[in-house]
């Protein structure tokens, strides 16, 4: 038996255990209903967060990741981390959601740029960007897919 000894760090993917909840995403409303619950209700009107949902080829959920938290009007979106996580968990589709603490539902220029970069990255590795939604309140959101921007 060979034992490997390396001073390099080992990289591994770990899943957090939790209640098994799988759902099929068929519309932006389905996506909003699933993703809204993932935002911190105490800070949703205070600071921006980005949450990513990973899905299989049938649009059934695999899992989600809180990608970043930021300030009152922006946060960092690292496309490489999103795509690496999608590959590691075997996702066929990715959805992105972030909140606008201001309550304004329309996307900013930066939101458009991030969406275009993520879509291009997904296409390059054979993953579909299903939608990007902007969450504003318990019942208000914007969908790039519904607006035919994806």
N, C-alpha and C positions, 0 to 999 in steps of 0.2 A: 504494500500500500504506500502510495506517495503522499507525503505531507508537504504542503506548500507553505513557505514562510516568506512573507513579503512585508516590507515596511510601508508599502502603499496601502491606502485605505480601501477596504472592500465596499463596493456600492451594491445596495440591495433595495428592493421595493417592498414596502410593508403596508398591509391593509389594517386599518383600525377596525376592530370588531364593533358591531352595533346591531340594532334591530334591522333585520333584512327587509328592505322595502324597495321593491322594483316597480317601476311604472313606465308605461309607453308614452312617449311625447309625440302627439299628433298635431299640435297647434301651438301658437305662441301663448294661448291661454293656459294650456297644459303646462308649458314651460314656466310661465309666471307663477302658477299655483304651486309648483314644486319648489322653485327657486326663492320665492319670497320668504318662505319659512327658514331659509338658510341665513338670511341677513339678521344681524343683531338688532332687535327691535328698539333697544335702548339708544343706539347710535345711528340708526338709518337716516335720520334727519340732521346729523351732525358731521359725519365723516364718510368719505367714499370707501367702498369695499369692492373688490372684484372676486367673483365666484365662478368657477368653471364646473360644468357638468359633463361627464363622459358617458357616451352611449354606445351600444353595440349596433350592428348593421340593421337591426329591426327597430331602431330608435327606442330600445328599452334601456333604462338607466343602468350603468355599471357602478358609478359612484361620483362623488364630488370633491372639490378641493377649494378651500379659501385661498385664493392666490395672493391677494395683497390688501392692505388697509392703508389709507393715506390721510390727507388733510380734508379741509372743508370743500375743496373744489377740484382735487385731482389725486390720483394714485398711480403707481407704477404698474405697467403690464409688460411682463417679460415673455415674449412669444416663445423663446427657446424652452423655457420651463414648462409652459403649457403643452407644447408639442412633445417634449420628452416624456411628460407624464402620460399623455395620450398613448404614446407608443408602448410605454411600460405596462399600462393596464389593458392593452389590446383594444382600445377604442376605435370604432369606425366613424364616429361622429363626435363633435365637440360643440357645446353651447357656452356662450359667455354671458354673464350678467354683471352689471354694476349699478350702483345707485347714484342718483343725483340729489344730494342733500337740499339743494335749492328748490326742488320740486318741479323743475322745468323738464318736460318730457322729451324735448327735441335734442338730438345728438349734437355735440360740439364738433369742430373740425378735427380735434385730436381723437375723438371717438371714432370718426370716420376713418382716420389714418390707421388707428389700431385695428379696426375691423378689416380693412383692406390688407394689412400686413398679415394678420392671422389667417385670413382666407387664402392668401398666396402661399403661406407656409403649410397650411393644411393640404392644399392641392398638390404641393410638391412631394408630399409623403403619402398621398392616397387616403387622406382623411377628409371628411366633409365638415364644413362649418355650417351647422344646422341653423343657428340663429344667434343674434346678440341682442339682448334686451336691456333696456335702461329702466330700472325700478324707481318709482318716485313716491309711491304711497301704497297703502294696503290694497288699492284697487286701480292704480294708474301706472301704466308702463308704456314704453315705446318698443316696437319690434322692427329690427332691420329687415327681417324676412317679410313681414306684412307690408312693409313699405317698398318691397322689391329692390332692396339694396344689397342683397346677398345672392 
